[in-house]
Amino acid sequence: MEPSDLADVLSAVRTFIRKEVVPLEEQIDAEDAIPERIIATCKEMGLYGFAIPEEYGGLGMTLEEEAQLAFELGWTTPALRSLFGTNNGIAGQVLLVGGTDEQKKAWLPRLASGEVTASFGLTEADAGSDPSGLVTAARREGTGWVINGSKRFITNAPVADVIMVFARTNPDAVGNRGISTFLVPAGTPGLTIGPKDHKMGQFGAWTADVHLDDVRVPAEALVGGEAGLDQGFRTATKCLAHGRAHIAALCVGMAGRLVHESVEFAKTRQQGGRPIASYQLIQGLIADSITDHYAGRALVLDVARAYDAGTDKVKGPSAAKYFASEMVGRVADRAVQVHGGAGYIRGVAVERFYRDARLFRIYEGTSQIQQVIIARLALGAAARG
């Protein structure tokens, strides 16, 4: 993307978020839903396809460009980004990384336009950050496949038009091996979606269980065709690495908003006849948050550049996701502290962001999983004894 084009996109998104979405944050949180007009605008702006190549109708952003977009998206409720995050991220990346040409042509243009919403069906009740416990299974039947199992905490499942389902296709394989990915359209007999989860935060971003009972799909539903058989874990790890860098950038954007809220409140809140901004202990809290925000932004951009250059597609994204998700938690906690009692009241932005931020340390690989990835890549065989 040309620098001028990127600047135009970022400016348009910034204006849209701050003028159209921010005023609706309390409504979105209370109603657990994004207004339809906001969804329509996201589609018109190309946000459902920012990471999808231009040849398939997307904006074709590099990861560095995507990170800058995520900085803007992070300014408001993360429910907005969840609308189209899976299309560009872990679900859409399944096709970009492992799909056949026919699968890409059939699905990516519809993902990019927002005609279709995709979900990433990997997590199960006993298989989260470590998919080795995955028990959803697919067996051959004739020329197609029959899938049985359940998925847990699947983002956008209640509105998904297609779910990328990870299932064990080789029952004799151990650990992460013998797993494949299938395109399962909504409405396929045997596919049912559970009720929406009632979460701590991130209201407006829907997750739910997915159940597959003798779900029959044709041979062409196997992502990558026969070449993709038993390659599901490898595909998932590549998709998750990209997604981790994106989530890190989103955390940086949220930290920026939290710093803004803290600064504005400290300048106007009076205590002892003067703004609390005049007290050095308040200044210390804000200085720490500003420093955290700077560090997160620099790290994410550096990691994104390395990812685009092909020099680091694993360790960097894990380090960025680990640092930024922990960082925004610290910044959110300080923001509540600066606000005092007001920061504990519903309807105050920092209270909502405090709840929203907690999830970032869990999904797309917990902080502990990121620690393991980072350490093992550095230590090699010694980390395994």
Secondary structure, 3 states (H helix, E strand, C coil): CCHHHHHHHHHHHHHHHHHHHHHHHHHHHHHCCCCHHHHHHHHHCCHHHCCCCHHHCCCCCCHHHHHHHHHHHCCCCHHHHHHHHHHHCHHHHHHHHHCCHHHHHHHHHHHHHCCCCEEEECCECCECCCHHHCCCEEEEECCEEEEEEEEEEEECHHHCCEEEEEEECCCCCCCCCCEEEEEEECCCCCEEEEEECCCCCCCCCCEEEEEEEEEEECHHHECCHHHHCCCHHHHHHHHHHHHHHHHHHHHHHHHHHHHHHHHHHHHHCEECCEEHHHCHHHHHHHHHHHHHHHHHHHHHHHHHHHHHHCCCCCHHHHHHHHHHHHHHHHHHHHHHHHHHHHHHCCCCHHHHHHHHHHHHHCCCCCHHHHHHHHHHHHHHHHHHC
